[in-house]
Amino acid sequence: MSHSVSAAIGIDRQRLAQLRAREDAAFARRTPRSAALRARAAAHLPNSVPMSWMSNLYPTPPIYAESGRGASFRDVDGNGYLDFNVCDLSMTVGFGNEIVASTLAAQARRGTQFLLATDDAIAVAEQLAERMHHPYWQFTLSASGANTEVIRAARFLTGRSRIIIFGGHYHGHIDETLVREELGRVHADNPGLSPGAAAHTTLLQFNDLAALERTLAAGDVALVLTEPALTNCNVVLPTAGFHRGLRELTKRHGTLLCLDEAHTFQFAYGGLVTAWQLNADFIVLGKGLGTGVSFGLYGMSESVGAAYARHIDLYVEPRGMATGGTTYATPLATATARAALEQILTADAYTRVETFGKRLADGLEAVFTRRSLPWRAFRCGPRSGYCLAPQLPLNGREAALSLDYDLINARRIYMANRGVWDAVSSAGPQASLAHTAADIDRYVELADAFLGEIN
Ligand SMILES: Cc1ncc(COP(=O)(O)O)c(C=O)c1O
């Protein structure tokens, strides 16, 4: 995602820079044990972390976690943080969730892996089929893995190579989707990707049905891959009629449609496909359904699932699609998914968390009004955030105008020093199932105090 220059009307940049310097120093004083661990880790872990991008997750040097309970976690220095990042939506159920913990422990004793299915996988597929109206399901290790297999399946089933994604997208670390647009051309966004990977990807703007129709008319598009609402560039909501048009056009041009609900499954019971009654050929889920346990899934429509089932890859000729992996769909993963669906991710739980999302957005918007900032709060189920303009964005390009990294990073450190862990920079704060109303109010109170220092 490109760094953007935002209008951010109402912010005093000099005071922001002074605040940042003060808060950086305070953060360093609060985290001496993490500093010592970083020094030790540097000998064997590049950038002192097991995945290098963890070192960029926060604008400060990385800290190390010790434990978590409910909506809060502690670092190795004993600092507590009320988590509004929700581990990028992989911990919606909260830290140390008793149901997840006891399910994992019981299954670990029975066996973590047989390389055979257990009946939990069937129960998960039944649950998801009922909630999301897609009859066939396959497990992967992550949402990235699910999107990879969906792209492969769509190419195989249509005999076409091109995929369409929308600006402001993120679908995982996949060669074909790690692209950005510059001067009207699509480029690989990172070094080391497969040569030519970006050559088969077209990047359009969300909510632009005319451009979509023109591109689909070429007849070479295997798949349109999109989130129902974009959530990786703050939030972009679909305009009225966008999803209906998207479905009609993809069907008319023989293109398959995948709705990636890795995030938005957490936004409504049955995801946004159910809440908004959307129809797609594939649905992608991930992030362990918010349990923190590694697994992803994808659902398929009746016709796609039937075709898929005829083309397995092992020990047969002609070869079918390459899917799966040794530690995908383990009994641990399927038992956790089943427990989460049956006991935690209930309709009541989603209603509760949506109420908190509204409280968060209302609270932030009241702060903006009180401080005469012409901003809006993003709203999508439990997710909110800071739209630094009076109008909500219609696409990724417009949404990028609210990604003011100086402002975001200063806010995150300010909050961390006061016991709140704010969202990653491309997202906004999000309520989880473990939050209470008082937690939400604490976030809003700190947002108000932060803005009070710089406007
Ligand atoms: C919409 C969407 N799809 C896929 C992914 C990839 O998920 P993972 O990193 O768990 O594979 C993400 C990650 O943020 C995402 O937001």
The ligand as an SDF file (V2000), in Angstrom:
LIG
                    3D

 16 16  0  0  0  0  0  0  0  0999 V2000
   -8.8250   -9.9660    3.4050 C   0  0  0  0  0  0  0  0  0  0  0  0
   -7.6100  -10.7750    3.7180 C   0  0  0  0  0  0  0  0  0  0  0  0
   -7.3770  -11.9130    3.0550 N   0  0  0  0  0  0  0  0  0  0  0  0
   -6.3140  -12.6740    3.3220 C   0  0  0  0  0  0  0  0  0  0  0  0
   -5.4000  -12.3110    4.2820 C   0  0  0  0  0  0  0  0  0  0  0  0
   -4.2210  -13.1860    4.5740 C   0  0  0  0  0  0  0  0  0  0  0  0
   -4.3570  -13.7810    5.8140 O   0  0  0  0  0  0  0  0  0  0  0  0
   -3.1540  -14.6470    6.4100 P   0  0  0  0  0  0  0  0  0  0  0  0
   -2.0180  -13.6880    6.5800 O   0  0  0  0  0  0  0  0  0  0  0  0
   -3.6770  -15.1410    7.7050 O   0  0  0  0  0  0  0  0  0  0  0  0
   -2.8630  -15.7070    5.4360 O   0  0  0  0  0  0  0  0  0  0  0  0
   -5.5940  -11.1380    5.0040 C   0  0  0  0  0  0  0  0  0  0  0  0
   -4.6470  -10.7200    6.0600 C   0  0  0  0  0  0  0  0  0  0  0  0
   -4.7270   -9.6680    6.6340 O   0  0  0  0  0  0  0  0  0  0  0  0
   -6.7260  -10.3520    4.7100 C   0  0  0  0  0  0  0  0  0  0  0  0
   -6.9550   -9.1940    5.3520 O   0  0  0  0  0  0  0  0  0  0  0  0
  1  2  1  0
  2  3  1  0
  2 15  2  0
  3  4  2  0
  4  5  1  0
  5  6  1  0
  5 12  2  0
  6  7  1  0
  7  8  1  0
  8  9  2  0
  8 10  1  0
  8 11  1  0
 12 13  1  0
 12 15  1  0
 13 14  2  0
 15 16  1  0
M  END
$$$$
